[in-house]
Amino acid sequence: MDRPFSFVIMKKMRRYIISLLLLAAALLLTALSASSCSQRERGPRTAELRYGLSTEPVTLDPLNPANTADGRSILFNVFEGLVKPDSSGTLIPALAESYRIEEDGSLYVFNLRPGVFFHDGSPLRRQDVIFSLSTARRVGFPGFDRVASIDIVGVMEAPEAQEIQVRLRQPDPEFLPYLTVGIVPEDNLARERNPIGTGPFMIESYAPQQSLVLTRNPNYWQAGIPALDRVTIVFVSNTDTLITGLLGGNIQGAGLPGGHVSQLNPNNFDIFPWYSNMVQLMALNNAEPPLDDIRVRQAINYALDINEIIDIAFFGFGQPSGSPVIPGLVNVYDESLRDPYPHNIERARELLAEAGYEDGFSLEITVAHVFTMHVDTAQVIVNQLSEAGIDASIVLVDWATWLSDVYQAREYQATIISLDANTVSPRSFLYRYLSDSDGNFINFNSPDFDQVYNEALLETDEETRIELYKEAQRIISDNAASVFIQDILGFRALAAGRFGGVINYPLYVIDFAAMYRK
């Protein structure tokens, strides 16, 4: 498609802006890293942050698997598991002071950290861990179907011991990431109304559709953490409202897509590059005609120009991924899928004709209106699909409706969304494509994929397991299960010179405990 001269100029300007922002951010991060220790030691003062988010938690219960990415990012600060990831994605001890893996990966033994207390002042007990992990298994948390038993070690031999053992049905050298699930008190039967964890922050109050207030846990087991006394998370309707809140000073920080960060004056905001660590995709309901025909799904993939989507909807911030796994998982991501369906309108039309749709068809794209970036993406896609004879239209819904009708009921044709992972394992991205997975809202059904994925679960050789993960990605791509667009390159914006300690993780989380007021 020929692009007007003004579009070309805009694209060049966007690339220039990107370069400036990335350079400035790199310099800023270096400076912050060098000064973080001295900033933390400036003495006591009230330190507060008001941070904006577009969506709120579905639940405050860490043992409810129905939560969303923004919900999990908040609860990351409130609850802790036996282990947790550091900023490199390496799993480090948390509520477990140490652990060991025995019997070739069939037995995981954890020694609980002494001196840990819940937010209500009660001590962490082995019974709490047993209860939490058993609940995760009962409600169907990913990976916990592999657990055979969860037991206390040394009750008779050493009653004071603090060991827990988790025995698996088969050896699994990659089970550890699942044990980041939050630990709660066994006797807290009102977790949704009264969430109690061991994390650096406590939930002081929650007003749905308005705000959630986190306050510092004064008895946190890690000395000196957190540095902030209070974080007020303000829930706003969309990205434009976030911008308004930042410019007006009502909020002091927020995460923004690349297409919107240029509206902020870099003299007034510190801007940090930040990959969402989520897969943005045009999800196709594989059980809904005509999308149940692989040729139609392939035609849609060929009809879309991913680079143009990124250029127009994201001001050029980002790059195609083509895979259900984020490129950030460099050892597992299959680089050959970067562009599996090069833009080819003629090929798209040929495939549609083969499928009996030479005159095209109508397609509804359901999008939650709170996500401006997904709405913008859908608008570009509608125009691109029209060139292949597909009459696409956008149906805007609220977030609750999207969750109930699209994700849970699977009553839709196509949608634009970003899918996150709740662990640093590639399984968190791939498990939802299993034919019987509760998270398989696109209704993908491939016996070949199921077989390869399950082989990877049992494979103890790391190189072979990685190749199986790559093969699983290729099966999903070859079947054109959906259109995998990108891991969105966004930015965290904070009021200039007022906050430091921004850390990026290979997960979609916001670590308020690492932040401090200058």
Residue pairs with C-beta under 8 A, 6 or more apart in sequence:
1 305
1 308
1 387
11 311
11 316
14 262
14 311
14 315
14 316
14 317
15 316
17 262
17 315
18 258
18 315
18 316
18 317
21 261
21 266
21 271
21 273
21 491
22 273
24 266
24 271
25 271
25 272
25 273
25 491
28 270
28 271
28 272
29 272
29 502
32 500
32 501
32 502
35 500
36 500
36 501
36 516
39 500
39 516
39 518
40 224
40 227
40 516
45 517
46 229
46 230
47 227
47 228
47 229
47 230
47 516
47 517
48 228
48 229
48 230
48 231
48 232
48 517
49 228
49 230
49 231
49 232
49 252
49 253
49 499
49 512
49 515
49 517
50 231
50 232
50 234
50 250
50 251
50 252
50 253
51 231
51 232
51 233
51 234
51 251
51 252
51 253
51 254
51 510
51 512
52 233
52 234
52 235
52 236
52 242
52 245
52 246
52 251
52 253
52 254
53 70
53 74
53 233
53 234
53 235
53 236
53 254
53 255
54 70
54 235
54 236
54 237
54 238
54 239
54 242
54 370
54 371
54 372
55 68
55 70
55 71
55 235
55 370
55 371
55 399
56 70
56 71
56 208
56 209
56 212
56 235
57 67
57 68
57 70
57 71
57 74
57 75
57 212
58 64
58 66
58 67
58 68
58 71
58 403
59 66
59 67
59 71
59 192
60 71
60 75
60 191
60 192
60 195
60 203
60 206
61 184
61 191
61 192
61 195
62 75
62 78
62 79
62 181
62 182
62 184
62 191
62 195
62 197
63 132
63 135
63 136
63 139
63 141
63 181
63 182
63 184
63 191
64 139
64 192
65 139
65 140
65 141
65 142
65 438
67 75
68 403
69 278
69 418
69 420
69 508
72 420
72 422
72 508
72 509
73 508
73 509
73 510
74 212
74 214
74 233
74 510
75 182
75 195
75 197
76 199
76 509
76 510
76 511
77 199
77 200
77 201
77 214
77 231
77 510
77 511
77 512
77 513
78 182
78 195
78 197
78 199
78 201
78 202
78 203
78 214
79 182
79 183
79 184
79 195
79 197
79 198
79 199
80 94
80 95
80 182
80 183
80 197
80 198
80 199
81 94
81 95
81 179
81 180
81 181
81 182
81 183
82 93
82 94
82 95
82 96
82 99
82 110
82 129
82 164
82 179
82 180
82 183
83 91
83 92
83 93
83 94
83 96
83 99
83 176
83 179
83 180
84 91
84 92
84 94
84 180
85 91
85 92
85 177
85 180
85 424
85 505
85 506
85 507
86 92
86 505
87 503
87 504
87 505
88 506
89 424
89 505
89 506
89 507
91 176
91 177
91 180
91 424
93 99
93 113
94 113
94 180
95 112
95 113
95 116
95 124
95 129
95 183
95 198
96 110
96 111
96 112
96 113
96 164
97 111
97 112
97 113
97 114
98 110
98 111
99 108
99 109
99 110
99 111
99 176
100 108
100 109
101 107
101 108
101 109
101 173
101 176
102 108
102 109
103 171
104 171
104 460
105 168
105 171
105 172
105 173
105 175
105 460
106 167
106 168
106 170
106 171
106 172
107 165
107 166
107 167
107 168
108 165
108 166
108 167
108 168
108 175
108 176
108 179
109 153
109 163
109 164
109 165
109 166
110 129
110 163
110 164
110 165
110 166
110 179
111 162
111 163
112 124
112 126
112 129
112 162
112 163
112 164
113 124
113 221
114 162
115 221
116 123
116 124
116 198
116 221
117 123
117 124
117 198
117 219
117 221
118 124
118 128
118 184
118 185
118 196
118 197
118 198
119 196
119 197
119 198
119 202
119 217
120 185
120 196
121 219
122 185
124 183
124 198
125 186
126 152
126 162
126 163
126 164
127 152
127 186
128 183
128 184
128 185
128 186
129 164
129 183
130 150
130 151
130 152
130 164
130 186
131 184
131 186
132 181
132 182
132 183
132 184
132 186
133 144
133 147
133 150
133 164
133 166
133 179
133 181
134 150
136 144
136 181
137 144
137 145
137 147
137 150
140 438
141 178
141 181
142 178
142 422
142 423
142 427
142 428
142 431
142 439
143 175
143 177
143 178
143 423
143 427
144 178
146 168
146 169
146 170
146 172
146 175
146 457
147 166
147 167
147 168
147 169
148 167
148 168
148 169
149 165
149 166
149 167
150 164
150 165
150 166
150 167
151 164
151 165
151 167
152 163
152 164
152 165
153 161
153 163
153 164
153 165
154 161
154 163
166 175
166 179
168 175
170 457
170 458
171 458
171 460
172 457
172 458
173 460
173 462
174 425
174 427
174 465
177 423
177 424
177 425
177 427
177 428
178 423
178 425
180 422
180 423
182 197
183 197
183 198
184 191
184 195
184 196
184 197
185 196
188 194
188 196
195 203
198 220
198 221
199 217
199 220
199 513
200 216
200 217
200 220
200 222
200 225
200 226
200 512
200 513
201 214
201 215
201 216
201 217
201 226
201 231
201 512
201 513
202 214
202 215
202 216
202 217
203 212
203 213
203 214
204 213
204 214
204 215
204 230
205 211
205 212
205 213
206 212
206 213
209 235
210 234
210 235
211 232
211 233
211 234
211 235
212 232
212 233
212 235
213 230
213 231
213 232
213 233
214 230
214 231
214 232
214 233
214 512
215 229
215 230
216 226
216 228
216 229
216 230
217 226
220 226
225 513
225 514
226 512
226 513
226 514
226 515
227 501
227 513
227 515
227 516
227 517
228 512
228 513
228 515
228 516
228 517
231 512
234 245
234 250
234 251
236 242
236 245
236 251
237 370
238 369
238 370
238 371
238 372
239 256
239 257
239 260
239 371
239 372
239 373
240 260
240 372
242 251
242 254
242 256
242 260
243 256
243 260
243 263
243 264
245 251
245 254
246 252
246 253
246 254
246 264
246 269
246 493
247 263
247 264
249 495
252 494
252 495
252 498
252 499
253 492
253 493
253 494
253 495
253 499
254 492
254 493
255 274
255 490
255 491
255 492
255 493
255 510
256 264
256 490
256 491
256 492
256 493
257 314
257 317
257 372
257 373
257 488
257 490
257 491
258 314
258 315
258 316
258 317
258 318
258 488
258 489
258 490
258 491
259 313
259 314
259 315
259 317
259 373
259 376
260 372
261 271
261 317
261 490
261 491
261 493
262 315
264 271
264 493
267 496
268 495
268 496
269 493
269 494
269 495
269 496
270 493
270 494
270 495
270 496
270 497
270 499
271 491
271 492
271 493
272 491
272 492
272 493
272 494
272 502
272 504
273 489
273 490
273 491
274 489
274 490
274 491
274 492
274 504
275 326
275 328
275 487
275 488
275 489
275 490
275 504
276 418
276 420
276 487
276 488
276 489
276 490
276 508
277 326
277 328
277 420
277 421
277 487
277 505
277 506
277 507
277 508
278 326
278 418
278 419
278 420
278 421
278 487
278 488
278 508
279 321
279 323
279 324
279 325
279 326
279 418
279 419
279 429
279 484
279 485
279 486
279 487
280 373
280 374
280 377
280 416
280 417
280 418
280 485
280 486
280 487
280 488
281 324
281 416
281 417
281 418
281 419
281 482
281 483
281 484
281 485
282 300
282 304
282 365
282 377
282 381
282 414
282 415
282 416
282 482
282 483
282 485
283 414
283 415
283 416
283 417
283 441
283 442
283 482
284 291
284 297
284 300
284 413
284 414
284 442
284 480
284 481
284 482
284 483
285 291
285 410
285 412
285 413
285 414
285 442
285 443
286 292
286 297
286 442
286 443
286 444
286 445
286 481
287 410
287 443
287 445
288 412
288 413
288 443
290 296
290 355
290 357
290 361
291 297
291 413
291 414
293 355
294 479
294 480
295 351
295 352
295 354
295 355
296 351
296 352
296 355
296 357
296 361
297 479
297 480
297 481
297 482
298 341
298 351
298 480
299 347
299 348
299 349
299 351
299 352
299 355
299 388
299 390
300 348
300 385
300 388
300 390
300 480
300 483
301 340
301 341
301 480
301 483
302 341
302 342
302 343
302 344
302 345
302 347
302 348
302 351
302 388
303 343
303 345
303 348
303 384
303 385
303 387
303 388
303 390
304 341
304 343
304 381
304 384
304 385
304 483
305 343
305 384
306 320
306 322
306 339
306 343
306 483
306 485
306 486
307 320
307 343
308 343
308 380
308 384
309 377
309 380
309 381
309 384
309 485
310 316
310 317
310 318
310 319
310 320
310 485
310 486
312 376
312 380
313 373
313 376
313 377
313 379
313 380
314 373
314 376
314 486
314 488
314 489
317 488
317 489
317 490
318 486
318 487
318 488
318 489
319 327
319 486
319 489
320 338
320 339
320 485
320 486
321 327
321 333
321 337
321 338
321 484
321 485
321 486
321 487
322 337
322 338
322 339
322 340
322 341
322 477
322 484
323 333
323 334
323 337
323 338
323 473
323 476
323 477
323 484
324 419
324 429
324 430
324 433
324 473
324 476
324 481
324 482
324 484
325 332
325 333
325 334
325 426
325 429
325 430
325 469
325 473
326 333
326 421
326 429
326 487
327 333
327 335
327 487
328 487
328 506
329 424
329 426
329 429
329 506
331 466
332 426
332 466
332 469
332 470
333 473
334 470
334 473
334 474
336 474
337 473
337 474
337 477
337 484
340 477
341 480
345 387
345 388
348 388
349 358
349 388
349 389
352 358
352 360
352 361
352 388
352 389
352 390
357 389
358 389
359 389
360 388
360 389
360 390
360 391
361 390
361 391
362 390
362 391
362 392
362 393
363 385
363 390
363 391
363 392
363 393
363 413
363 414
364 392
364 393
364 394
364 395
364 412
364 413
364 414
365 378
365 381
365 382
365 392
365 393
365 394
365 395
365 413
365 414
365 415
365 416
366 395
366 397
366 402
366 405
366 406
366 412
366 413
366 414
366 415
367 374
367 375
367 378
367 394
367 395
367 396
367 397
367 402
367 415
367 416
368 374
368 396
368 397
368 398
368 399
368 401
368 402
368 417
369 375
369 396
369 397
369 398
370 398
370 399
371 416
371 417
371 418
373 488
374 416
374 417
374 418
375 394
375 396
375 416
377 416
377 485
378 394
378 416
379 394
381 392
381 416
382 392
382 393
382 394
385 391
385 392
386 392
392 414
397 405
397 406
402 415
402 417
405 411
405 412
406 412
406 415
406 417
406 441
407 441
408 441
410 441
410 443
418 488
419 429
419 432
420 507
420 508
421 428
421 429
421 507
421 508
422 428
422 507
423 507
424 506
424 507
426 469
427 453
427 456
427 457
430 453
430 469
430 472
430 473
430 476
431 437
431 439
431 453
432 439
432 440
432 441
433 440
433 442
433 444
433 446
433 449
433 453
433 472
433 476
433 481
434 440
434 449
434 450
434 453
435 444
435 445
435 446
435 447
435 449
435 450
442 481
442 482
444 476
444 479
444 481
446 475
446 476
446 479
446 481
448 475
449 472
449 475
449 476
449 479
452 468
452 471
452 472
452 475
453 468
453 472
455 468
456 465
456 468
456 469
456 472
459 465
459 468
477 484
492 502
494 502
497 518
498 517
498 518
499 515
499 516
499 517
499 518
500 515
500 516
500 518
501 514
501 515
501 516
502 514
502 515
503 511
503 514
505 511
